[in-house]
Structure formats: structure tokens, C-alpha cells
Amino acid sequence: MEMGVVTAKWTLVLILGLILAGCAGAEVTPTPVAKPGVEGITVIDPPVPVGEFTLVNQSDAEVHVADLKGQVTLLAFGYTHCPDICPVTLARFKQVKGALGEQGDAVRFLFTSVDGERDTPERLTEYLGYFDPAFVGFTGDEPAARAFIEQYGGDFVINDAEGLRKNYSVDHTASTFLMDAEGRWIRTYEFNTDPNVIAEDILKVVGA
């Protein structure tokens, strides 16, 4: 089940946040601005710096926001037991990488688990290997994953009946997110956006 990132609710929250920040003289939170004429793409202008987080990668090494810098990153949230959205997303990641051609190696493809209970680093390594061993995986406990996904206006719900279900599902945001080489959120791509359209957009970012 997809949870849209830029909804009327989030727009209202952003507007109220801007008003309050202005009144308090605080730093204004950037507002997502839709890119005219390109369906499925939301441009984040100005870019939003990603805040600190602590997760681990598929090599079981601790990762932080500094690890997102140095490369353009295409990010998706999901879980390895996902029956539909996640395998489709990762298959599209592979298509995007192929469409990028020589620039494909200049982009980091990152899959962050929202199911740290089952998605161990070893499990992530195995799962991502089905699509592309070069894809990067992050995982962690629920609070850590939630702190990360909420920075993009995303969310997830673990349907485990308070730990009673072993084979449970997780409802989560299905959009993907692009970060520039400085670790700033600059794009949101809707779930059904054509991989070739995403690749073309990323090439503009890499070229710039």
C-alpha cells in the first residue's frame, strides 16, 4: 500500500511550519515545488539537507548522514519480504542504472529497510544481490528507520499485531527520493514514474 509523500495534509503542515518559523525568526523549512511539465517528479527547491541518523549497511558497518555525501543517491524505502512494491522498485532501479549508461556508476542506489527485525545485513546482501550486488542497503531498528524516513515526509506501519505475527506485512511510502552529492534531498519520484524519465532527470543533476 503506497503512502503518498506530498499530500494535502503534508502541504498544510509545511505551510503552518513556514508561518511559525517566520514568526519566530527561525530558519525556514524548504517547500517542495512541483516541476512543471514532468509528470511524476517533484523538485525540492531549495534542496533540503538530510539530518543526522544512525543505521547499518549490508556489511554491518554503522552509517550516518556523512555517508550519503560524495555521490548522487537514489533512495527507496521498503523491506525484503515485500510481495510487490519493493521488487518492482528495485527492478526499476536496475532499469534506471542501465539507462544512465556510463553515468550509472556515478549514482548510489540505496534501499533502506523499514523492517529491521527481519532485515539483517546478511538478508539485505542476499536480497539486493538478486537485482544488483552494487546496490547499497541500510537497516536498523524501528525508531532509527522512522527517524530517517520521516525526513522525507514518509511513513511506515508494521502490521505484526504487536509482535504476534511472524509473517507480517509493512505498509510504507513507495515514492523514491534523489539526493545530490552534498547529501541534500532534491527530488521525489512517484512510484509509477517511468525509469527512463528518472534517468533523464538524474543525468541533468549529474551533469550540473
Contacts in CASP RR format, 6 or more apart in sequence:
PFRMAT RR
TARGET T0000
AUTHOR 0000-0000-0000
METHOD contacts of the structure
MODEL  1
MEMGVVTAKWTLVLILGLILAGCAGAEVTPTPVAKPGVEGITVIDPPVPV
GEFTLVNQSDAEVHVADLKGQVTLLAFGYTHCPDICPVTLARFKQVKGAL
GEQGDAVRFLFTSVDGERDTPERLTEYLGYFDPAFVGFTGDEPAARAFIE
QYGGDFVINDAEGLRKNYSVDHTASTFLMDAEGRWIRTYEFNTDPNVIAE
DILKVVGA
1 171 0 8 1.000
2 85 0 8 1.000
2 173 0 8 1.000
2 174 0 8 1.000
2 175 0 8 1.000
2 191 0 8 1.000
3 154 0 8 1.000
3 155 0 8 1.000
3 156 0 8 1.000
3 171 0 8 1.000
3 172 0 8 1.000
3 173 0 8 1.000
3 174 0 8 1.000
4 154 0 8 1.000
4 173 0 8 1.000
4 174 0 8 1.000
4 175 0 8 1.000
5 42 0 8 1.000
5 152 0 8 1.000
5 153 0 8 1.000
5 154 0 8 1.000
5 173 0 8 1.000
5 175 0 8 1.000
5 188 0 8 1.000
6 32 0 8 1.000
6 42 0 8 1.000
6 188 0 8 1.000
10 153 0 8 1.000
14 29 0 8 1.000
14 31 0 8 1.000
14 32 0 8 1.000
15 31 0 8 1.000
17 29 0 8 1.000
18 28 0 8 1.000
18 29 0 8 1.000
18 31 0 8 1.000
20 26 0 8 1.000
21 27 0 8 1.000
21 28 0 8 1.000
21 29 0 8 1.000
22 28 0 8 1.000
29 48 0 8 1.000
30 44 0 8 1.000
30 45 0 8 1.000
30 46 0 8 1.000
30 47 0 8 1.000
30 48 0 8 1.000
32 42 0 8 1.000
32 43 0 8 1.000
32 44 0 8 1.000
32 45 0 8 1.000
32 188 0 8 1.000
33 42 0 8 1.000
33 43 0 8 1.000
33 44 0 8 1.000
33 45 0 8 1.000
34 41 0 8 1.000
34 42 0 8 1.000
34 43 0 8 1.000
35 41 0 8 1.000
35 42 0 8 1.000
35 43 0 8 1.000
38 197 0 8 1.000
38 201 0 8 1.000
39 193 0 8 1.000
40 189 0 8 1.000
40 190 0 8 1.000
40 192 0 8 1.000
40 193 0 8 1.000
40 197 0 8 1.000
41 187 0 8 1.000
41 188 0 8 1.000
41 189 0 8 1.000
41 190 0 8 1.000
41 193 0 8 1.000
41 197 0 8 1.000
41 198 0 8 1.000
41 201 0 8 1.000
42 187 0 8 1.000
42 188 0 8 1.000
42 189 0 8 1.000
42 190 0 8 1.000
43 186 0 8 1.000
43 187 0 8 1.000
44 185 0 8 1.000
44 186 0 8 1.000
44 187 0 8 1.000
44 188 0 8 1.000
45 186 0 8 1.000
47 180 0 8 1.000
47 182 0 8 1.000
47 184 0 8 1.000
47 185 0 8 1.000
47 186 0 8 1.000
48 151 0 8 1.000
48 184 0 8 1.000
48 185 0 8 1.000
48 186 0 8 1.000
49 182 0 8 1.000
49 183 0 8 1.000
49 184 0 8 1.000
49 185 0 8 1.000
50 65 0 8 1.000
50 68 0 8 1.000
50 151 0 8 1.000
50 179 0 8 1.000
50 183 0 8 1.000
50 184 0 8 1.000
50 185 0 8 1.000
51 65 0 8 1.000
51 151 0 8 1.000
52 64 0 8 1.000
52 65 0 8 1.000
53 64 0 8 1.000
53 65 0 8 1.000
53 144 0 8 1.000
53 147 0 8 1.000
53 148 0 8 1.000
53 151 0 8 1.000
54 62 0 8 1.000
54 63 0 8 1.000
54 64 0 8 1.000
54 144 0 8 1.000
55 62 0 8 1.000
55 63 0 8 1.000
55 112 0 8 1.000
55 138 0 8 1.000
55 139 0 8 1.000
55 140 0 8 1.000
55 144 0 8 1.000
55 145 0 8 1.000
55 148 0 8 1.000
56 62 0 8 1.000
56 63 0 8 1.000
56 121 0 8 1.000
56 138 0 8 1.000
56 139 0 8 1.000
56 140 0 8 1.000
57 63 0 8 1.000
57 67 0 8 1.000
57 121 0 8 1.000
57 136 0 8 1.000
57 137 0 8 1.000
57 138 0 8 1.000
57 139 0 8 1.000
58 121 0 8 1.000
58 122 0 8 1.000
58 124 0 8 1.000
58 125 0 8 1.000
58 128 0 8 1.000
58 136 0 8 1.000
58 137 0 8 1.000
58 139 0 8 1.000
59 121 0 8 1.000
59 125 0 8 1.000
60 121 0 8 1.000
63 138 0 8 1.000
65 183 0 8 1.000
68 108 0 8 1.000
68 110 0 8 1.000
68 179 0 8 1.000
68 183 0 8 1.000
69 181 0 8 1.000
69 182 0 8 1.000
69 183 0 8 1.000
70 181 0 8 1.000
70 182 0 8 1.000
70 183 0 8 1.000
71 106 0 8 1.000
71 107 0 8 1.000
71 108 0 8 1.000
71 181 0 8 1.000
72 106 0 8 1.000
72 107 0 8 1.000
72 108 0 8 1.000
72 178 0 8 1.000
72 179 0 8 1.000
72 180 0 8 1.000
72 181 0 8 1.000
72 202 0 8 1.000
72 205 0 8 1.000
72 206 0 8 1.000
73 107 0 8 1.000
73 108 0 8 1.000
73 109 0 8 1.000
73 110 0 8 1.000
73 178 0 8 1.000
73 179 0 8 1.000
73 183 0 8 1.000
74 93 0 8 1.000
74 96 0 8 1.000
74 107 0 8 1.000
74 108 0 8 1.000
74 109 0 8 1.000
74 110 0 8 1.000
74 176 0 8 1.000
74 177 0 8 1.000
74 178 0 8 1.000
74 198 0 8 1.000
74 202 0 8 1.000
75 110 0 8 1.000
75 111 0 8 1.000
75 112 0 8 1.000
75 152 0 8 1.000
75 176 0 8 1.000
75 177 0 8 1.000
75 178 0 8 1.000
75 179 0 8 1.000
76 86 0 8 1.000
76 89 0 8 1.000
76 90 0 8 1.000
76 93 0 8 1.000
76 110 0 8 1.000
76 111 0 8 1.000
76 112 0 8 1.000
76 176 0 8 1.000
76 177 0 8 1.000
77 111 0 8 1.000
77 112 0 8 1.000
77 113 0 8 1.000
77 114 0 8 1.000
77 145 0 8 1.000
77 149 0 8 1.000
77 154 0 8 1.000
77 156 0 8 1.000
77 172 0 8 1.000
77 173 0 8 1.000
78 85 0 8 1.000
78 86 0 8 1.000
78 89 0 8 1.000
78 111 0 8 1.000
78 112 0 8 1.000
78 113 0 8 1.000
78 114 0 8 1.000
78 115 0 8 1.000
78 156 0 8 1.000
78 170 0 8 1.000
78 172 0 8 1.000
79 86 0 8 1.000
79 113 0 8 1.000
79 114 0 8 1.000
79 115 0 8 1.000
79 116 0 8 1.000
79 118 0 8 1.000
79 119 0 8 1.000
79 170 0 8 1.000
79 172 0 8 1.000
80 86 0 8 1.000
80 113 0 8 1.000
80 115 0 8 1.000
80 118 0 8 1.000
80 119 0 8 1.000
80 123 0 8 1.000
80 124 0 8 1.000
80 127 0 8 1.000
81 115 0 8 1.000
81 118 0 8 1.000
81 167 0 8 1.000
81 169 0 8 1.000
81 170 0 8 1.000
82 169 0 8 1.000
82 170 0 8 1.000
83 169 0 8 1.000
85 172 0 8 1.000
85 174 0 8 1.000
85 191 0 8 1.000
86 111 0 8 1.000
89 111 0 8 1.000
89 174 0 8 1.000
89 176 0 8 1.000
89 191 0 8 1.000
90 111 0 8 1.000
90 128 0 8 1.000
90 130 0 8 1.000
90 131 0 8 1.000
90 132 0 8 1.000
90 135 0 8 1.000
91 131 0 8 1.000
92 195 0 8 1.000
92 198 0 8 1.000
93 109 0 8 1.000
93 111 0 8 1.000
93 131 0 8 1.000
93 132 0 8 1.000
93 135 0 8 1.000
94 131 0 8 1.000
94 132 0 8 1.000
95 195 0 8 1.000
95 196 0 8 1.000
95 199 0 8 1.000
96 109 0 8 1.000
96 195 0 8 1.000
96 198 0 8 1.000
96 199 0 8 1.000
96 202 0 8 1.000
97 104 0 8 1.000
97 107 0 8 1.000
97 109 0 8 1.000
97 132 0 8 1.000
98 104 0 8 1.000
98 199 0 8 1.000
99 195 0 8 1.000
99 196 0 8 1.000
99 199 0 8 1.000
99 200 0 8 1.000
100 106 0 8 1.000
100 107 0 8 1.000
100 199 0 8 1.000
100 202 0 8 1.000
100 203 0 8 1.000
103 202 0 8 1.000
103 203 0 8 1.000
103 206 0 8 1.000
105 134 0 8 1.000
106 206 0 8 1.000
107 202 0 8 1.000
107 206 0 8 1.000
108 136 0 8 1.000
109 132 0 8 1.000
109 134 0 8 1.000
109 135 0 8 1.000
109 136 0 8 1.000
110 135 0 8 1.000
110 136 0 8 1.000
110 137 0 8 1.000
110 138 0 8 1.000
111 124 0 8 1.000
111 128 0 8 1.000
111 135 0 8 1.000
111 136 0 8 1.000
111 137 0 8 1.000
111 138 0 8 1.000
112 137 0 8 1.000
112 138 0 8 1.000
112 139 0 8 1.000
112 145 0 8 1.000
112 148 0 8 1.000
112 149 0 8 1.000
113 119 0 8 1.000
113 124 0 8 1.000
113 137 0 8 1.000
113 138 0 8 1.000
113 139 0 8 1.000
113 140 0 8 1.000
113 145 0 8 1.000
114 142 0 8 1.000
114 145 0 8 1.000
114 146 0 8 1.000
114 149 0 8 1.000
114 156 0 8 1.000
114 158 0 8 1.000
114 170 0 8 1.000
114 172 0 8 1.000
115 158 0 8 1.000
115 170 0 8 1.000
116 139 0 8 1.000
116 140 0 8 1.000
116 141 0 8 1.000
116 142 0 8 1.000
116 145 0 8 1.000
117 141 0 8 1.000
117 142 0 8 1.000
119 127 0 8 1.000
119 139 0 8 1.000
119 140 0 8 1.000
120 139 0 8 1.000
121 139 0 8 1.000
124 137 0 8 1.000
124 139 0 8 1.000
128 135 0 8 1.000
128 136 0 8 1.000
128 137 0 8 1.000
129 135 0 8 1.000
138 148 0 8 1.000
139 145 0 8 1.000
142 158 0 8 1.000
145 156 0 8 1.000
146 156 0 8 1.000
149 155 0 8 1.000
149 156 0 8 1.000
149 172 0 8 1.000
149 173 0 8 1.000
151 185 0 8 1.000
152 173 0 8 1.000
152 177 0 8 1.000
152 185 0 8 1.000
152 188 0 8 1.000
153 173 0 8 1.000
154 173 0 8 1.000
155 172 0 8 1.000
155 173 0 8 1.000
156 170 0 8 1.000
156 171 0 8 1.000
156 172 0 8 1.000
156 173 0 8 1.000
157 170 0 8 1.000
157 171 0 8 1.000
157 172 0 8 1.000
158 168 0 8 1.000
158 170 0 8 1.000
159 165 0 8 1.000
159 168 0 8 1.000
159 169 0 8 1.000
159 170 0 8 1.000
159 171 0 8 1.000
160 168 0 8 1.000
161 168 0 8 1.000
174 191 0 8 1.000
175 188 0 8 1.000
175 189 0 8 1.000
175 190 0 8 1.000
175 191 0 8 1.000
176 188 0 8 1.000
176 189 0 8 1.000
176 191 0 8 1.000
176 193 0 8 1.000
176 198 0 8 1.000
177 185 0 8 1.000
177 187 0 8 1.000
177 188 0 8 1.000
177 189 0 8 1.000
178 185 0 8 1.000
178 186 0 8 1.000
178 187 0 8 1.000
178 188 0 8 1.000
178 189 0 8 1.000
178 201 0 8 1.000
178 202 0 8 1.000
178 205 0 8 1.000
179 185 0 8 1.000
179 186 0 8 1.000
180 186 0 8 1.000
180 205 0 8 1.000
186 205 0 8 1.000
187 201 0 8 1.000
187 205 0 8 1.000
189 198 0 8 1.000
189 201 0 8 1.000
END
